[in-house]
Amino acid sequence: MIEYKERDLLGGWSMAVVVNGATLGHIRKDGQDGSFVYYKGPHNQMNWSLYDADLEVLKTKIEASF
């Protein structure tokens, strides 16, 4: 089961993507166009995997990738 845990992040907002207690990635908001961007991996902050302007659509894309 995938859980989304919202977190305050210095300089912005983040949402951890957690499966069975392990963080598999996180979602951040793009500062340029306001889209939501998914970064695969617990520490990856440079190379995004998926993005969408709608957070719920992005969550659906993330869930389909598992």
mmCIF file of the N, C-alpha and C atoms, coordinates in Angstrom:
data_MODEL
# 
_entry.id   MODEL 
# 
loop_
_atom_site.group_PDB 
_atom_site.id 
_atom_site.type_symbol 
_atom_site.label_atom_id 
_atom_site.label_alt_id 
_atom_site.label_comp_id 
_atom_site.label_asym_id 
_atom_site.label_entity_id 
_atom_site.label_seq_id 
_atom_site.pdbx_PDB_ins_code 
_atom_site.Cartn_x 
_atom_site.Cartn_y 
_atom_site.Cartn_z 
_atom_site.occupancy 
_atom_site.B_iso_or_equiv 
_atom_site.pdbx_formal_charge 
_atom_site.auth_seq_id 
_atom_site.auth_comp_id 
_atom_site.auth_asym_id 
_atom_site.auth_atom_id 
_atom_site.pdbx_PDB_model_num 
ATOM 1   N N  . MET A 1 1  ? 0.833  -1.177 0.000   1.00 0.00 ? 1  MET A N  1 
ATOM 2   C CA . MET A 1 1  ? 0.000  0.000  0.000   1.00 0.00 ? 1  MET A CA 1 
ATOM 3   C C  . MET A 1 1  ? 0.886  1.253  0.000   1.00 0.00 ? 1  MET A C  1 
ATOM 4   N N  . ILE A 1 2  ? 0.557  2.193  -0.855  1.00 0.00 ? 2  ILE A N  1 
ATOM 5   C CA . ILE A 1 2  ? 1.313  3.438  -0.959  1.00 0.00 ? 2  ILE A CA 1 
ATOM 6   C C  . ILE A 1 2  ? 0.699  4.487  -0.041  1.00 0.00 ? 2  ILE A C  1 
ATOM 7   N N  . GLU A 1 3  ? 1.554  5.128  0.742   1.00 0.00 ? 3  GLU A N  1 
ATOM 8   C CA . GLU A 1 3  ? 1.132  6.230  1.602   1.00 0.00 ? 3  GLU A CA 1 
ATOM 9   C C  . GLU A 1 3  ? 1.853  7.493  1.155   1.00 0.00 ? 3  GLU A C  1 
ATOM 10  N N  . TYR A 1 4  ? 1.197  8.625  1.342   1.00 0.00 ? 4  TYR A N  1 
ATOM 11  C CA . TYR A 1 4  ? 1.785  9.921  1.035   1.00 0.00 ? 4  TYR A CA 1 
ATOM 12  C C  . TYR A 1 4  ? 1.830  10.713 2.328   1.00 0.00 ? 4  TYR A C  1 
ATOM 13  N N  . LYS A 1 5  ? 3.031  11.092 2.744   1.00 0.00 ? 5  LYS A N  1 
ATOM 14  C CA . LYS A 1 5  ? 3.205  11.793 4.014   1.00 0.00 ? 5  LYS A CA 1 
ATOM 15  C C  . LYS A 1 5  ? 3.761  13.183 3.741   1.00 0.00 ? 5  LYS A C  1 
ATOM 16  N N  . GLU A 1 6  ? 2.916  14.178 3.998   1.00 0.00 ? 6  GLU A N  1 
ATOM 17  C CA . GLU A 1 6  ? 3.309  15.562 3.764   1.00 0.00 ? 6  GLU A CA 1 
ATOM 18  C C  . GLU A 1 6  ? 4.345  15.999 4.788   1.00 0.00 ? 6  GLU A C  1 
ATOM 19  N N  . ARG A 1 7  ? 5.342  16.738 4.303   1.00 0.00 ? 7  ARG A N  1 
ATOM 20  C CA . ARG A 1 7  ? 6.426  17.191 5.182   1.00 0.00 ? 7  ARG A CA 1 
ATOM 21  C C  . ARG A 1 7  ? 6.742  18.646 4.887   1.00 0.00 ? 7  ARG A C  1 
ATOM 22  N N  . ASP A 1 8  ? 7.065  19.372 5.935   1.00 0.00 ? 8  ASP A N  1 
ATOM 23  C CA . ASP A 1 8  ? 7.583  20.723 5.748   1.00 0.00 ? 8  ASP A CA 1 
ATOM 24  C C  . ASP A 1 8  ? 9.057  20.605 5.428   1.00 0.00 ? 8  ASP A C  1 
ATOM 25  N N  . LEU A 1 9  ? 9.490  21.352 4.479   1.00 0.00 ? 9  LEU A N  1 
ATOM 26  C CA . LEU A 1 9  ? 10.872 21.293 4.032   1.00 0.00 ? 9  LEU A CA 1 
ATOM 27  C C  . LEU A 1 9  ? 11.412 22.711 4.011   1.00 0.00 ? 9  LEU A C  1 
ATOM 28  N N  . LEU A 1 10 ? 12.582 22.917 4.535   1.00 0.00 ? 10 LEU A N  1 
ATOM 29  C CA . LEU A 1 10 ? 13.197 24.231 4.511   1.00 0.00 ? 10 LEU A CA 1 
ATOM 30  C C  . LEU A 1 10 ? 13.230 24.728 3.073   1.00 0.00 ? 10 LEU A C  1 
ATOM 31  N N  . GLY A 1 11 ? 12.568 25.833 2.834   1.00 0.00 ? 11 GLY A N  1 
ATOM 32  C CA . GLY A 1 11 ? 12.533 26.394 1.492   1.00 0.00 ? 11 GLY A CA 1 
ATOM 33  C C  . GLY A 1 11 ? 11.424 25.835 0.621   1.00 0.00 ? 11 GLY A C  1 
ATOM 34  N N  . GLY A 1 12 ? 10.511 25.034 1.175   1.00 0.00 ? 12 GLY A N  1 
ATOM 35  C CA . GLY A 1 12 ? 9.434  24.508 0.343   1.00 0.00 ? 12 GLY A CA 1 
ATOM 36  C C  . GLY A 1 12 ? 8.635  23.402 0.987   1.00 0.00 ? 12 GLY A C  1 
ATOM 37  N N  . TRP A 1 13 ? 7.910  22.715 0.167   1.00 0.00 ? 13 TRP A N  1 
ATOM 38  C CA . TRP A 1 13 ? 6.983  21.673 0.571   1.00 0.00 ? 13 TRP A CA 1 
ATOM 39  C C  . TRP A 1 13 ? 7.413  20.353 -0.066  1.00 0.00 ? 13 TRP A C  1 
ATOM 40  N N  . SER A 1 14 ? 7.173  19.249 0.632   1.00 0.00 ? 14 SER A N  1 
ATOM 41  C CA . SER A 1 14 ? 7.531  17.938 0.115   1.00 0.00 ? 14 SER A CA 1 
ATOM 42  C C  . SER A 1 14 ? 6.534  16.910 0.619   1.00 0.00 ? 14 SER A C  1 
ATOM 43  N N  . MET A 1 15 ? 6.356  15.843 -0.153  1.00 0.00 ? 15 MET A N  1 
ATOM 44  C CA . MET A 1 15 ? 5.498  14.740 0.247   1.00 0.00 ? 15 MET A CA 1 
ATOM 45  C C  . MET A 1 15 ? 6.264  13.444 0.001   1.00 0.00 ? 15 MET A C  1 
ATOM 46  N N  . ALA A 1 16 ? 6.501  12.681 1.062   1.00 0.00 ? 16 ALA A N  1 
ATOM 47  C CA . ALA A 1 16 ? 7.191  11.401 0.929   1.00 0.00 ? 16 ALA A CA 1 
ATOM 48  C C  . ALA A 1 16 ? 6.248  10.358 0.347   1.00 0.00 ? 16 ALA A C  1 
ATOM 49  N N  . VAL A 1 17 ? 6.765  9.513  -0.524  1.00 0.00 ? 17 VAL A N  1 
ATOM 50  C CA . VAL A 1 17 ? 6.020  8.383  -1.072  1.00 0.00 ? 17 VAL A CA 1 
ATOM 51  C C  . VAL A 1 17 ? 6.557  7.156  -0.350  1.00 0.00 ? 17 VAL A C  1 
ATOM 52  N N  . VAL A 1 18 ? 5.691  6.540  0.474   1.00 0.00 ? 18 VAL A N  1 
ATOM 53  C CA . VAL A 1 18 ? 6.111  5.468  1.372   1.00 0.00 ? 18 VAL A CA 1 
ATOM 54  C C  . VAL A 1 18 ? 5.357  4.180  1.035   1.00 0.00 ? 18 VAL A C  1 
ATOM 55  N N  . VAL A 1 19 ? 6.100  3.077  0.907   1.00 0.00 ? 19 VAL A N  1 
ATOM 56  C CA . VAL A 1 19 ? 5.508  1.762  0.656   1.00 0.00 ? 19 VAL A CA 1 
ATOM 57  C C  . VAL A 1 19 ? 6.048  0.808  1.713   1.00 0.00 ? 19 VAL A C  1 
ATOM 58  N N  . ASN A 1 20 ? 5.149  0.201  2.473   1.00 0.00 ? 20 ASN A N  1 
ATOM 59  C CA . ASN A 1 20 ? 5.523  -0.741 3.533   1.00 0.00 ? 20 ASN A CA 1 
ATOM 60  C C  . ASN A 1 20 ? 6.572  -0.156 4.478   1.00 0.00 ? 20 ASN A C  1 
ATOM 61  N N  . GLY A 1 21 ? 6.428  1.109  4.807   1.00 0.00 ? 21 GLY A N  1 
ATOM 62  C CA . GLY A 1 21 ? 7.317  1.769  5.755   1.00 0.00 ? 21 GLY A CA 1 
ATOM 63  C C  . GLY A 1 21 ? 8.613  2.306  5.177   1.00 0.00 ? 21 GLY A C  1 
ATOM 64  N N  . ALA A 1 22 ? 8.894  2.033  3.904   1.00 0.00 ? 22 ALA A N  1 
ATOM 65  C CA . ALA A 1 22 ? 10.126 2.498  3.264   1.00 0.00 ? 22 ALA A CA 1 
ATOM 66  C C  . ALA A 1 22 ? 9.826  3.661  2.321   1.00 0.00 ? 22 ALA A C  1 
ATOM 67  N N  . THR A 1 23 ? 10.604 4.721  2.427   1.00 0.00 ? 23 THR A N  1 
ATOM 68  C CA . THR A 1 23 ? 10.447 5.860  1.530   1.00 0.00 ? 23 THR A CA 1 
ATOM 69  C C  . THR A 1 23 ? 11.064 5.511  0.183   1.00 0.00 ? 23 THR A C  1 
ATOM 70  N N  . LEU A 1 24 ? 10.221 5.526  -0.859  1.00 0.00 ? 24 LEU A N  1 
ATOM 71  C CA . LEU A 1 24 ? 10.692 5.167  -2.196  1.00 0.00 ? 24 LEU A CA 1 
ATOM 72  C C  . LEU A 1 24 ? 10.873 6.378  -3.098  1.00 0.00 ? 24 LEU A C  1 
ATOM 73  N N  . GLY A 1 25 ? 10.497 7.546  -2.606  1.00 0.00 ? 25 GLY A N  1 
ATOM 74  C CA . GLY A 1 25 ? 10.641 8.762  -3.395  1.00 0.00 ? 25 GLY A CA 1 
ATOM 75  C C  . GLY A 1 25 ? 9.912  9.898  -2.711  1.00 0.00 ? 25 GLY A C  1 
ATOM 76  N N  . HIS A 1 26 ? 9.862  11.029 -3.395  1.00 0.00 ? 26 HIS A N  1 
ATOM 77  C CA . HIS A 1 26 ? 9.133  12.156 -2.837  1.00 0.00 ? 26 HIS A CA 1 
ATOM 78  C C  . HIS A 1 26 ? 8.637  13.066 -3.953  1.00 0.00 ? 26 HIS A C  1 
ATOM 79  N N  . ILE A 1 27 ? 7.625  13.841 -3.598  1.00 0.00 ? 27 ILE A N  1 
ATOM 80  C CA . ILE A 1 27 ? 7.001  14.784 -4.514  1.00 0.00 ? 27 ILE A CA 1 
ATOM 81  C C  . ILE A 1 27 ? 7.345  16.186 -4.021  1.00 0.00 ? 27 ILE A C  1 
ATOM 82  N N  . ARG A 1 28 ? 7.721  17.044 -4.957  1.00 0.00 ? 28 ARG A N  1 
ATOM 83  C CA . ARG A 1 28 ? 7.965  18.450 -4.633  1.00 0.00 ? 28 ARG A CA 1 
ATOM 84  C C  . ARG A 1 28 ? 7.248  19.306 -5.661  1.00 0.00 ? 28 ARG A C  1 
ATOM 85  N N  . LYS A 1 29 ? 7.010  20.532 -5.315  1.00 0.00 ? 29 LYS A N  1 
ATOM 86  C CA . LYS A 1 29 ? 6.367  21.458 -6.229  1.00 0.00 ? 29 LYS A CA 1 
ATOM 87  C C  . LYS A 1 29 ? 7.435  22.218 -7.006  1.00 0.00 ? 29 LYS A C  1 
ATOM 88  N N  . ASP A 1 30 ? 7.279  22.254 -8.324  1.00 0.00 ? 30 ASP A N  1 
ATOM 89  C CA . ASP A 1 30 ? 8.219  22.958 -9.190  1.00 0.00 ? 30 ASP A CA 1 
ATOM 90  C C  . ASP A 1 30 ? 8.078  24.461 -8.973  1.00 0.00 ? 30 ASP A C  1 
ATOM 91  N N  . GLY A 1 31 ? 9.179  25.131 -8.732  1.00 0.00 ? 31 GLY A N  1 
ATOM 92  C CA . GLY A 1 31 ? 9.150  26.559 -8.465  1.00 0.00 ? 31 GLY A CA 1 
ATOM 93  C C  . GLY A 1 31 ? 8.859  27.417 -9.681  1.00 0.00 ? 31 GLY A C  1 
ATOM 94  N N  . GLN A 1 32 ? 9.009  26.876 -10.876 1.00 0.00 ? 32 GLN A N  1 
ATOM 95  C CA . GLN A 1 32 ? 8.818  27.672 -12.085 1.00 0.00 ? 32 GLN A CA 1 
ATOM 96  C C  . GLN A 1 32 ? 7.381  27.677 -12.578 1.00 0.00 ? 32 GLN A C  1 
ATOM 97  N N  . ASP A 1 33 ? 6.760  26.509 -12.668 1.00 0.00 ? 33 ASP A N  1 
ATOM 98  C CA . ASP A 1 33 ? 5.398  26.479 -13.207 1.00 0.00 ? 33 ASP A CA 1 
ATOM 99  C C  . ASP A 1 33 ? 4.357  25.949 -12.220 1.00 0.00 ? 33 ASP A C  1 
ATOM 100 N N  . GLY A 1 34 ? 4.769  25.560 -11.025 1.00 0.00 ? 34 GLY A N  1 
ATOM 101 C CA . GLY A 1 34 ? 3.825  25.098 -10.009 1.00 0.00 ? 34 GLY A CA 1 
ATOM 102 C C  . GLY A 1 34 ? 3.389  23.654 -10.155 1.00 0.00 ? 34 GLY A C  1 
ATOM 103 N N  . SER A 1 35 ? 3.937  22.941 -11.140 1.00 0.00 ? 35 SER A N  1 
ATOM 104 C CA . SER A 1 35 ? 3.604  21.520 -11.306 1.00 0.00 ? 35 SER A CA 1 
ATOM 105 C C  . SER A 1 35 ? 4.181  20.719 -10.147 1.00 0.00 ? 35 SER A C  1 
ATOM 106 N N  . PHE A 1 36 ? 3.662  19.517 -9.983  1.00 0.00 ? 36 PHE A N  1 
ATOM 107 C CA . PHE A 1 36 ? 4.173  18.604 -8.971  1.00 0.00 ? 36 PHE A CA 1 
ATOM 108 C C  . PHE A 1 36 ? 5.117  17.625 -9.651  1.00 0.00 ? 36 PHE A C  1 
ATOM 109 N N  . VAL A 1 37 ? 6.269  17.393 -9.017  1.00 0.00 ? 37 VAL A N  1 
ATOM 110 C CA . VAL A 1 37 ? 7.324  16.582 -9.614  1.00 0.00 ? 37 VAL A CA 1 
ATOM 111 C C  . VAL A 1 37 ? 7.666  15.434 -8.663  1.00 0.00 ? 37 VAL A C  1 
ATOM 112 N N  . TYR A 1 38 ? 7.762  14.212 -9.212  1.00 0.00 ? 38 TYR A N  1 
ATOM 113 C CA . TYR A 1 38 ? 8.116  13.031 -8.428  1.00 0.00 ? 38 TYR A CA 1 
ATOM 114 C C  . TYR A 1 38 ? 9.572  12.672 -8.665  1.00 0.00 ? 38 TYR A C  1 
ATOM 115 N N  . TYR A 1 39 ? 10.309 12.545 -7.562  1.00 0.00 ? 39 TYR A N  1 
ATOM 116 C CA . TYR A 1 39 ? 11.704 12.132 -7.588  1.00 0.00 ? 39 TYR A CA 1 
ATOM 117 C C  . TYR A 1 39 ? 11.786 10.724 -7.017  1.00 0.00 ? 39 TYR A C  1 
ATOM 118 N N  . LYS A 1 40 ? 12.189 9.771  -7.837  1.00 0.00 ? 40 LYS A N  1 
ATOM 119 C CA . LYS A 1 40 ? 12.285 8.373  -7.418  1.00 0.00 ? 40 LYS A CA 1 
ATOM 120 C C  . LYS A 1 40 ? 13.557 8.168  -6.603  1.00 0.00 ? 40 LYS A C  1 
ATOM 121 N N  . GLY A 1 41 ? 13.423 7.501  -5.472  1.00 0.00 ? 41 GLY A N  1 
ATOM 122 C CA . GLY A 1 41 ? 14.560 7.242  -4.597  1.00 0.00 ? 41 GLY A CA 1 
ATOM 123 C C  . GLY A 1 41 ? 14.468 8.096  -3.333  1.00 0.00 ? 41 GLY A C  1 
ATOM 124 N N  . PRO A 1 42 ? 14.915 7.570  -2.213  1.00 0.00 ? 42 PRO A N  1 
ATOM 125 C CA . PRO A 1 42 ? 14.766 8.281  -0.936  1.00 0.00 ? 42 PRO A CA 1 
ATOM 126 C C  . PRO A 1 42 ? 15.612 9.544  -0.821  1.00 0.00 ? 42 PRO A C  1 
ATOM 127 N N  . HIS A 1 43 ? 16.687 9.670  -1.588  1.00 0.00 ? 43 HIS A N  1 
ATOM 128 C CA . HIS A 1 43 ? 17.582 10.826 -1.453  1.00 0.00 ? 43 HIS A CA 1 
ATOM 129 C C  . HIS A 1 43 ? 17.751 11.622 -2.750  1.00 0.00 ? 43 HIS A C  1 
ATOM 130 N N  . ASN A 1 44 ? 17.092 11.206 -3.813  1.00 0.00 ? 44 ASN A N  1 
ATOM 131 C CA . ASN A 1 44 ? 17.211 11.873 -5.109  1.00 0.00 ? 44 ASN A CA 1 
ATOM 132 C C  . ASN A 1 44 ? 16.492 13.221 -5.087  1.00 0.00 ? 44 ASN A C  1 
ATOM 133 N N  . GLN A 1 45 ? 17.202 14.288 -5.402  1.00 0.00 ? 45 GLN A N  1 
ATOM 134 C CA . GLN A 1 45 ? 16.597 15.612 -5.501  1.00 0.00 ? 45 GLN A CA 1 
ATOM 135 C C  . GLN A 1 45 ? 16.963 16.301 -6.809  1.00 0.00 ? 45 GLN A C  1 
ATOM 136 N N  . MET A 1 46 ? 17.595 15.565 -7.693  1.00 0.00 ? 46 MET A N  1 
ATOM 137 C CA . MET A 1 46 ? 18.081 16.172 -8.930  1.00 0.00 ? 46 MET A CA 1 
ATOM 138 C C  . MET A 1 46 ? 17.345 15.689 -10.186 1.00 0.00 ? 46 MET A C  1 
ATOM 139 N N  . ASN A 1 47 ? 17.074 14.405 -10.268 1.00 0.00 ? 47 ASN A N  1 
ATOM 140 C CA . ASN A 1 47 ? 16.525 13.823 -11.489 1.00 0.00 ? 47 ASN A CA 1 
ATOM 141 C C  . ASN A 1 47 ? 15.092 13.345 -11.264 1.00 0.00 ? 47 ASN A C  1 
ATOM 142 N N  . TRP A 1 48 ? 14.134 14.107 -11.787 1.00 0.00 ? 48 TRP A N  1 
ATOM 143 C CA . TRP A 1 48 ? 12.742 13.731 -11.581 1.00 0.00 ? 48 TRP A CA 1 
ATOM 144 C C  . TRP A 1 48 ? 12.335 12.611 -12.542 1.00 0.00 ? 48 TRP A C  1 
ATOM 145 N N  . SER A 1 49 ? 11.314 11.866 -12.138 1.00 0.00 ? 49 SER A N  1 
ATOM 146 C CA . SER A 1 49 ? 10.823 10.746 -12.942 1.00 0.00 ? 49 SER A CA 1 
ATOM 147 C C  . SER A 1 49 ? 9.487  11.057 -13.606 1.00 0.00 ? 49 SER A C  1 
ATOM 148 N N  . LEU A 1 50 ? 8.604  11.704 -12.870 1.00 0.00 ? 50 LEU A N  1 
ATOM 149 C CA . LEU A 1 50 ? 7.256  11.999 -13.365 1.00 0.00 ? 50 LEU A CA 1 
ATOM 150 C C  . LEU A 1 50 ? 6.855  13.394 -12.917 1.00 0.00 ? 50 LEU A C  1 
ATOM 151 N N  . TYR A 1 51 ? 5.940  14.009 -13.660 1.00 0.00 ? 51 TYR A N  1 
ATOM 152 C CA . TYR A 1 51 ? 5.412  15.290 -13.215 1.00 0.00 ? 51 TYR A CA 1 
ATOM 153 C C  . TYR A 1 51 ? 4.007  15.486 -13.759 1.00 0.00 ? 51 TYR A C  1 
ATOM 154 N N  . ASP A 1 52 ? 3.240  16.374 -13.122 1.00 0.00 ? 52 ASP A N  1 
ATOM 155 C CA . ASP A 1 52 ? 1.911  16.731 -13.589 1.00 0.00 ? 52 ASP A CA 1 
ATOM 156 C C  . ASP A 1 52 ? 1.474  17.992 -12.858 1.00 0.00 ? 52 ASP A C  1 
ATOM 157 N N  . ALA A 1 53 ? 0.619  18.773 -13.466 1.00 0.00 ? 53 ALA A N  1 
ATOM 158 C CA . ALA A 1 53 ? 0.095  19.985 -12.832 1.00 0.00 ? 53 ALA A CA 1 
ATOM 159 C C  . ALA A 1 53 ? -0.901 19.646 -11.725 1.00 0.00 ? 53 ALA A C  1 
ATOM 160 N N  . ASP A 1 54 ? -1.491 18.446 -11.798 1.00 0.00 ? 54 ASP A N  1 
ATOM 161 C CA . ASP A 1 54 ? -2.499 18.009 -10.831 1.00 0.00 ? 54 ASP A CA 1 
ATOM 162 C C  . ASP A 1 54 ? -1.891 16.949 -9.908  1.00 0.00 ? 54 ASP A C  1 
ATOM 163 N N  . LEU A 1 55 ? -1.906 17.200 -8.613  1.00 0.00 ? 55 LEU A N  1 
ATOM 164 C CA . LEU A 1 55 ? -1.294 16.275 -7.651  1.00 0.00 ? 55 LEU A CA 1 
ATOM 165 C C  . LEU A 1 55 ? -1.956 14.899 -7.686  1.00 0.00 ? 55 LEU A C  1 
ATOM 166 N N  . GLU A 1 56 ? -3.273 14.840 -7.792  1.00 0.00 ? 56 GLU A N  1 
ATOM 167 C CA . GLU A 1 56 ? -3.956 13.540 -7.803  1.00 0.00 ? 56 GLU A CA 1 
ATOM 168 C C  . GLU A 1 56 ? -3.606 12.725 -9.053  1.00 0.00 ? 56 GLU A C  1 
ATOM 169 N N  . VAL A 1 57 ? -3.452 13.395 -10.184 1.00 0.00 ? 57 VAL A N  1 
ATOM 170 C CA . VAL A 1 57 ? -3.045 12.708 -11.419 1.00 0.00 ? 57 VAL A CA 1 
ATOM 171 C C  . VAL A 1 57 ? -1.628 12.177 -11.271 1.00 0.00 ? 57 VAL A C  1 
ATOM 172 N N  . LEU A 1 58 ? -0.756 12.974 -10.659 1.00 0.00 ? 58 LEU A N  1 
ATOM 173 C CA . LEU A 1 58 ? 0.623  12.517 -10.427 1.00 0.00 ? 58 LEU A CA 1 
ATOM 174 C C  . LEU A 1 58 ? 0.646  11.287 -9.522  1.00 0.00 ? 58 LEU A C  1 
ATOM 175 N N  . LYS A 1 59 ? -0.169 11.285 -8.479  1.00 0.00 ? 59 LYS A N  1 
ATOM 176 C CA . LYS A 1 59 ? -0.238 10.116 -7.590  1.00 0.00 ? 59 LYS A CA 1 
ATOM 177 C C  . LYS A 1 59 ? -0.675 8.883  -8.366  1.00 0.00 ? 59 LYS A C  1 
ATOM 178 N N  . THR A 1 60 ? -1.617 9.036  -9.284  1.00 0.00 ? 60 THR A N  1 
ATOM 179 C CA . THR A 1 60 ? -2.068 7.915  -10.106 1.00 0.00 ? 60 THR A CA 1 
ATOM 180 C C  . THR A 1 60 ? -0.928 7.398  -10.982 1.00 0.00 ? 60 THR A C  1 
ATOM 181 N N  . LYS A 1 61 ? -0.146 8.307  -11.539 1.00 0.00 ? 61 LYS A N  1 
ATOM 182 C CA . LYS A 1 61 ? 1.007  7.913  -12.369 1.00 0.00 ? 61 LYS A CA 1 
ATOM 183 C C  . LYS A 1 61 ? 2.039  7.163  -11.524 1.00 0.00 ? 61 LYS A C  1 
ATOM 184 N N  . ILE A 1 62 ? 2.274  7.664  -10.318 1.00 0.00 ? 62 ILE A N  1 
ATOM 185 C CA . ILE A 1 62 ? 3.238  7.010  -9.410  1.00 0.00 ? 62 ILE A CA 1 
ATOM 186 C C  . ILE A 1 62 ? 2.776  5.600  -9.083  1.00 0.00 ? 62 ILE A C  1 
ATOM 187 N N  . GLU A 1 63 ? 1.506  5.451  -8.718  1.00 0.00 ? 63 GLU A N  1 
ATOM 188 C CA . GLU A 1 63 ? 0.969  4.144  -8.359  1.00 0.00 ? 63 GLU A CA 1 
ATOM 189 C C  . GLU A 1 63 ? 1.027  3.175  -9.529  1.00 0.00 ? 63 GLU A C  1 
ATOM 190 N N  . ALA A 1 64 ? 0.831  3.673  -10.741 1.00 0.00 ? 64 ALA A N  1 
ATOM 191 C CA . ALA A 1 64 ? 0.903  2.812  -11.922 1.00 0.00 ? 64 ALA A CA 1 
ATOM 192 C C  . ALA A 1 64 ? 2.336  2.341  -12.201 1.00 0.00 ? 64 ALA A C  1 
ATOM 193 N N  . SER A 1 65 ? 3.328  3.091  -11.699 1.00 0.00 ? 65 SER A N  1 
ATOM 194 C CA . SER A 1 65 ? 4.717  2.717  -11.950 1.00 0.00 ? 65 SER A CA 1 
ATOM 195 C C  . SER A 1 65 ? 5.214  1.621  -11.014 1.00 0.00 ? 65 SER A C  1 
ATOM 196 N N  . PHE A 1 66 ? 4.436  1.272  -9.991  1.00 0.00 ? 66 PHE A N  1 
ATOM 197 C CA . PHE A 1 66 ? 4.854  0.225  -9.061  1.00 0.00 ? 66 PHE A CA 1 
ATOM 198 C C  . PHE A 1 66 ? 4.293  -1.092 -9.499  1.00 0.00 ? 66 PHE A C  1 
# 
